[in-house]
Amino acid sequence: MKFLLEVTMDDGALTQNPEGELGRILRYWGGNLKHYALRPGDGSEIYDSEYREVGSWRIEGQAG
């Protein structure tokens, strides 16, 4: 299995403070993973601090 995280960094809050904003996104979504089974097909959109969609994460592949 693979955990894939994709974040577009060329718009909004990520252009103003890329290190701080990406760190916030990683902390928030990392902590939020406990709400998912983390099986292939699981995933979610990712939002920045301005509540703009900036990417997504997903689980791909086969379990086990």
Order of alpha helices (4+ residues) and beta strands (2+ residues): beta-alpha-alpha-beta-beta
